[in-house]
Amino acid sequence: MARPLLPLNALRAFEAAARHLNFSRAADELSVTPGAVSQQIRLLEDIVGGPLFVREARGLQLTDLGRSSVPLLREGFERLMDASALLREPPRRKQVSISVAPGFASKWLMPRMDDFHTAHPEIELWISADMEPADLSEGKVDLAVRYGPGDYPGLTVDRLMTETVLPVCAPSLMDGEKPIRKPADLIGHTLLHDMSNDGDPSRPDWAMWLKARGIRHPDPRRGSRFNQSGLLIEAAISGRGVALAKRTLAQADLASGRLVAPFPDGSEAVGFAYYVVQPRDRPPSPSATAFVGWLKKQAVDHDNTMGQL
């Protein structure tokens, strides 16, 4: 059974008097009379069975009993003050912290964010776009979207979307000085290389893609390299060359006409996919559950759009 708590008003009067070693100053702090402070301390002394103060020539002093209890009592009141301040704060907005790769954040997630904020204006999303996967066990991140094989021990895993790669370029390259009509025409163009460290062994590079189509390129490894997929796509949009890009990340720019896919049969499926992962040992908040539900719907809509192309 819980031990009964001593009267809070008496404890408060004792803590103030112990700090000032003066009943009058304690009374001023508490906005009561010195007699009221004295009365509360006598009540407390009756309950604990011994004196808490003694009067000496140099003034009011604590007894051993009183002195031993003051530090814990002071700490307790400080924590009560902190709790009171917290309760007086305005309600915090609901927050969800998400970790994603920079390319996925800029090219797929961010263009869809208005839809989420319209559906859930009460939820704040804190998006961390990092090259290295976040450690979800630390509790700083609610969920993550990862591109990989789908084997993530200790995490709840849901597949969002598959991926393919294909050549893309700015429309101006299609009918420029060296028109692009067939894969062999790429020999006359700068090749842009995606060097993002996603560890996907099934993703072809330019040498593999050209060889699969019987193209003998003099040096398929030459050209600009980018460590982020989003930067690769932006370089292709600006006309700096032809990129072998992830279709999921390039799709919005293909749909808007900022990019074109020169070859109808240029896509190649890869083994990796996009997954939403969450800590298995920590139940998701209602806000995180709402975001994951929205994310899955967006992924289904994306796959349906891709299937119509």
Backbone torsions as a table, in degrees:
resi	resn	phi	psi	omega
1	MET	NA	145.9	179.9
2	ALA	-69.6	138.8	177.7
3	ARG	-71.4	140.5	-178.5
4	PRO	-65.6	139.9	179.7
5	LEU	-82.8	137.0	175.9
6	LEU	-67.5	156.0	-177.4
7	PRO	-55.9	126.5	-175.6
8	LEU	-64.6	-37.8	179.9
9	ASN	-63.7	-38.3	178.5
10	ALA	-68.6	-41.3	178.0
11	LEU	-63.9	-39.0	179.8
12	ARG	-65.3	-42.9	178.3
13	ALA	-63.7	-40.5	179.5
14	PHE	-65.9	-42.7	-178.6
15	GLU	-63.4	-42.6	179.7
16	ALA	-65.7	-44.2	-179.9
17	ALA	-66.1	-36.8	178.9
18	ALA	-67.9	-33.6	179.7
19	ARG	-72.7	-40.3	-178.0
20	HIS	-90.3	-21.1	-170.7
21	LEU	51.0	42.7	-178.5
22	ASN	-163.8	121.4	-178.0
23	PHE	-67.5	-35.8	-177.4
24	SER	-66.2	-44.9	179.8
25	ARG	-68.1	-35.3	175.1
26	ALA	-63.0	-39.9	179.1
27	ALA	-64.9	-40.8	177.7
28	ASP	-61.2	-42.6	-179.7
29	GLU	-63.1	-39.4	-175.5
30	LEU	-90.2	-2.8	-179.6
31	SER	60.8	43.1	175.0
32	VAL	-133.0	179.8	178.7
33	THR	-87.2	155.3	174.6
34	PRO	-57.1	-33.7	177.8
35	GLY	-62.8	-36.8	179.0
36	ALA	-66.5	-40.0	177.0
37	VAL	-62.7	-46.3	179.6
38	SER	-60.0	-40.0	-179.7
39	GLN	-65.6	-41.6	-179.7
40	GLN	-66.3	-36.7	-179.8
41	ILE	-71.2	-38.4	175.9
42	ARG	-62.5	-39.2	176.8
43	LEU	-60.1	-45.1	-179.1
44	LEU	-66.0	-39.4	178.9
45	GLU	-66.1	-35.2	177.2
46	ASP	-64.6	-39.1	-177.6
47	ILE	-70.3	-44.0	-175.6
48	VAL	-82.8	-14.8	174.3
49	GLY	82.0	30.9	177.8
50	GLY	-175.4	161.8	-178.9
51	PRO	-73.0	147.4	177.2
52	LEU	-106.1	-22.2	178.6
53	PHE	-132.1	154.4	168.4
54	VAL	-132.1	146.9	177.9
55	ARG	-95.9	125.6	178.3
56	GLU	-122.3	175.0	-178.3
57	ALA	-60.6	-33.6	-179.4
58	ARG	-85.4	1.4	177.1
59	GLY	122.2	-162.2	-176.9
60	LEU	-77.4	133.1	178.8
61	GLN	-131.2	152.0	177.4
62	LEU	-81.9	143.9	170.5
63	THR	-78.2	171.9	177.0
64	ASP	-58.9	-41.4	178.5
65	LEU	-61.6	-46.8	179.8
66	GLY	-65.0	-42.3	-176.9
67	ARG	-64.9	-38.2	-177.0
68	SER	-69.5	-25.5	-176.5
69	SER	-91.6	-17.8	-173.2
70	VAL	-61.1	-47.8	-176.9
71	PRO	-57.8	-46.1	179.7
72	LEU	-66.6	-38.5	179.5
73	LEU	-65.2	-41.8	179.4
74	ARG	-64.0	-42.7	178.2
75	GLU	-61.9	-40.4	179.4
76	GLY	-62.5	-43.0	178.9
77	PHE	-68.4	-34.1	176.6
78	GLU	-63.0	-40.0	178.5
79	ARG	-69.3	-36.0	175.3
80	LEU	-63.2	-38.7	177.7
81	MET	-64.6	-41.3	178.2
82	ASP	-62.7	-43.1	179.2
83	ALA	-64.4	-40.0	179.2
84	SER	-63.2	-41.7	178.5
85	ALA	-63.3	-40.2	179.2
86	LEU	-63.9	-41.9	-179.3
87	LEU	-67.6	-26.6	-179.7
88	ARG	-81.3	-14.3	-179.8
89	GLU	-66.7	151.3	175.1
90	PRO	-65.6	151.3	-179.5
91	PRO	-54.9	133.0	178.6
92	ARG	-76.3	146.9	175.0
93	ARG	-69.6	152.4	178.4
94	LYS	-72.2	136.7	-174.2
95	GLN	-129.0	144.7	174.2
96	VAL	-132.9	127.3	179.2
97	SER	-102.4	126.0	-174.2
98	ILE	-125.6	136.0	174.6
99	SER	-108.5	127.5	179.6
100	VAL	-142.3	160.6	174.4
101	ALA	-72.3	149.9	-177.0
102	PRO	-56.8	-43.1	-179.0
103	GLY	-63.8	-42.7	178.9
104	PHE	-65.4	-38.7	-179.9
105	ALA	-63.5	-49.5	-173.2
106	SER	-77.2	-35.5	-171.9
107	LYS	-98.4	-21.2	-179.0
108	TRP	-119.8	-48.0	-173.3
109	LEU	-75.6	-51.3	-173.1
110	MET	-59.7	-40.6	178.4
111	PRO	-62.1	-15.2	-178.4
112	ARG	-102.8	-2.2	-171.5
113	MET	-65.6	-32.4	178.8
114	ASP	-58.5	-37.8	179.6
115	ASP	-62.7	-41.8	179.6
116	PHE	-67.2	-44.9	-177.8
117	HIS	-64.8	-31.2	175.8
118	THR	-67.7	-41.5	-178.9
119	ALA	-76.3	-30.5	-175.6
120	HIS	-136.1	69.6	-177.9
121	PRO	-66.1	-16.6	-177.7
122	GLU	-83.1	-8.2	-175.2
123	ILE	-106.3	128.6	174.3
124	GLU	-97.1	130.4	176.5
125	LEU	-100.4	127.9	174.9
126	TRP	-107.5	104.9	-172.9
127	ILE	-101.9	123.9	177.2
128	SER	-111.8	112.9	-179.2
129	ALA	-101.2	99.2	-175.5
130	ASP	-124.1	149.1	177.1
131	MET	-70.1	-35.6	-179.4
132	GLU	-92.7	138.4	178.9
133	PRO	-60.8	138.5	178.9
134	ALA	-74.7	149.8	176.2
135	ASP	-87.1	104.8	-176.7
136	LEU	-73.0	-12.9	-178.9
137	SER	-73.9	-16.7	-177.8
138	GLU	-77.4	-15.6	178.1
139	GLY	85.1	1.0	-179.5
140	LYS	-83.7	-18.7	-178.1
141	VAL	-123.6	132.9	-179.4
142	ASP	-78.9	-38.1	-177.7
143	LEU	-159.9	167.7	179.5
144	ALA	-143.6	154.9	169.6
145	VAL	-109.7	120.1	-177.3
146	ARG	-120.2	143.8	174.5
147	TYR	-103.4	116.7	-176.1
148	GLY	-180.0	-160.1	-176.2
149	PRO	-81.3	-13.4	178.9
150	GLY	93.8	2.9	-179.7
151	ASP	-100.5	97.1	-176.9
152	TYR	-128.5	91.6	-177.1
153	PRO	-58.9	140.7	177.0
154	GLY	80.7	2.2	-178.1
155	LEU	-122.8	151.2	169.8
156	THR	-82.3	127.3	-170.1
157	VAL	-122.5	129.3	173.7
158	ASP	-130.0	126.3	179.7
159	ARG	-75.8	133.7	178.6
160	LEU	-96.7	-58.8	-172.7
161	MET	-148.9	151.4	170.3
162	THR	-86.2	178.1	-177.7
163	GLU	-140.8	150.0	169.8
164	THR	-133.3	162.3	172.9
165	VAL	-119.8	152.0	180.0
166	LEU	-159.7	156.2	175.9
167	PRO	-71.4	138.3	176.0
168	VAL	-139.3	153.2	178.9
169	CYS	-158.0	172.4	175.8
170	ALA	-71.8	146.4	179.3
171	PRO	-55.8	-30.2	-177.5
172	SER	-63.6	-25.6	-180.0
173	LEU	-75.1	-21.9	-176.0
174	MET	-65.3	-36.9	-176.5
175	ASP	-124.2	28.4	-178.3
176	GLY	-82.8	-152.1	-178.1
177	GLU	-62.0	-33.1	177.3
178	LYS	-124.6	84.9	-174.7
179	PRO	-57.9	146.6	177.7
180	ILE	-104.1	112.5	179.3
181	ARG	-121.4	-30.4	-177.2
182	LYS	-143.0	161.6	-177.1
183	PRO	-54.2	-34.0	-179.7
184	ALA	-62.7	-23.4	180.0
185	ASP	-67.4	-16.1	180.0
186	LEU	-66.9	-16.6	178.9
187	ILE	-60.4	-27.9	-179.6
188	GLY	-90.9	9.7	-176.4
189	HIS	-127.0	154.9	174.9
190	THR	-70.7	132.8	177.1
191	LEU	-97.1	133.5	179.7
192	LEU	-104.3	132.1	-170.8
193	HIS	-113.8	131.8	175.8
194	ASP	-88.1	109.7	-178.3
195	MET	-107.6	19.3	178.5
196	SER	-61.0	136.6	-173.3
197	ASN	-85.4	73.5	-179.9
198	ASP	-98.5	-5.6	175.4
199	GLY	67.9	24.2	-177.2
200	ASP	-87.4	105.0	-178.7
201	PRO	-71.8	-15.7	-177.1
202	SER	-90.5	-9.5	-177.4
203	ARG	-76.7	123.0	-179.8
204	PRO	-75.5	147.3	168.1
205	ASP	-96.2	-177.4	-176.8
206	TRP	-61.8	-38.7	-179.5
207	ALA	-60.8	-43.2	180.0
208	MET	-68.3	-43.4	-177.3
209	TRP	-63.0	-44.8	-178.8
210	LEU	-68.5	-40.4	-179.8
211	LYS	-62.6	-38.5	180.0
212	ALA	-63.2	-19.1	-179.7
213	ARG	-108.6	13.3	174.6
214	GLY	72.0	24.1	-178.4
215	ILE	-97.1	124.1	178.0
216	ARG	-96.5	88.8	179.7
217	HIS	-82.2	136.9	-178.4
218	PRO	-62.6	-32.9	178.7
219	ASP	-159.3	82.0	-175.7
220	PRO	-69.8	-7.1	-178.5
221	ARG	-95.1	-3.3	177.3
222	ARG	-78.7	159.1	179.2
223	GLY	120.4	174.0	-177.0
224	SER	-74.4	146.2	179.8
225	ARG	-121.2	144.9	-176.6
226	PHE	-134.6	134.3	-177.8
227	ASN	-88.7	1.0	175.6
228	GLN	-132.6	135.8	-177.8
229	SER	-62.4	-35.5	179.1
230	GLY	-63.2	-39.1	178.0
231	LEU	-66.7	-38.9	176.8
232	LEU	-58.2	-46.2	-178.4
233	ILE	-66.2	-40.5	178.4
234	GLU	-63.9	-36.8	177.2
235	ALA	-63.9	-40.0	177.7
236	ALA	-65.5	-40.5	178.8
237	ILE	-60.6	-37.8	-178.4
238	SER	-77.4	-1.9	176.0
239	GLY	86.1	18.4	-177.1
240	ARG	-79.0	-7.8	178.9
241	GLY	158.5	-168.3	179.5
242	VAL	-106.3	127.9	-176.8
243	ALA	-105.8	143.0	169.6
244	LEU	-95.7	96.7	-165.7
245	ALA	-114.0	159.4	172.6
246	LYS	-71.7	129.3	-175.5
247	ARG	-64.2	-39.9	-179.4
248	THR	-57.9	-42.2	-176.8
249	LEU	-79.1	-26.6	-178.8
250	ALA	-90.1	-10.3	-169.5
251	GLN	-60.5	-41.8	-178.7
252	ALA	-62.2	-38.9	179.0
253	ASP	-74.1	-30.4	173.0
254	LEU	-66.7	-42.4	-179.5
255	ALA	-66.6	-33.1	-178.7
256	SER	-82.7	-11.1	-178.4
257	GLY	89.5	0.1	177.2
258	ARG	-70.1	-25.6	174.8
259	LEU	-126.8	157.1	171.2
260	VAL	-131.8	154.0	174.8
261	ALA	-104.1	108.5	-171.8
262	PRO	-64.6	-26.7	-171.6
263	PHE	-123.1	121.4	-178.5
264	PRO	-58.4	-30.9	-177.5
265	ASP	-107.1	30.0	-174.6
266	GLY	-86.2	-9.9	-175.0
267	SER	-77.5	144.9	172.9
268	GLU	-133.6	127.4	178.5
269	ALA	-71.2	148.7	177.1
270	VAL	-121.1	167.0	-174.6
271	GLY	-81.2	-25.2	-179.0
272	PHE	-80.7	161.3	178.0
273	ALA	-145.9	176.8	178.0
274	TYR	-98.3	133.5	-178.0
275	TYR	-130.5	143.5	169.3
276	VAL	-98.6	128.4	-175.9
277	VAL	-124.2	145.3	-179.9
278	GLN	-139.6	154.4	177.8
279	PRO	-61.4	133.8	-179.4
280	ARG	-76.8	-28.2	-175.3
281	ASP	-95.4	9.1	179.8
282	ARG	-134.7	113.1	-177.2
283	PRO	-62.3	138.4	-179.4
284	PRO	-69.5	149.0	174.9
285	SER	-72.3	159.9	175.6
286	PRO	-56.6	-34.8	179.5
287	SER	-67.6	-41.9	177.9
288	ALA	-64.9	-39.0	177.8
289	THR	-63.3	-40.0	178.4
290	ALA	-64.2	-40.7	-179.6
291	PHE	-67.7	-42.3	179.6
292	VAL	-63.0	-40.7	177.1
293	GLY	-60.4	-43.3	177.8
294	TRP	-63.8	-42.0	-178.5
295	LEU	-61.8	-42.8	179.9
296	LYS	-64.8	-39.5	178.0
297	LYS	-64.4	-41.6	177.6
298	GLN	-62.2	-37.9	179.1
299	ALA	-65.8	-40.9	177.4
300	VAL	-63.5	-44.7	178.2
301	ASP	-61.0	-38.8	178.4
302	HIS	-63.8	-47.3	179.7
303	ASP	-61.8	-39.3	178.8
304	ASN	-63.7	-40.1	178.1
305	THR	-64.4	-42.7	179.6
306	MET	-63.9	-35.9	-179.7
307	GLY	-68.2	-20.5	180.0
308	GLN	-87.9	-7.3	-177.7
309	LEU	-86.2	NA	NA
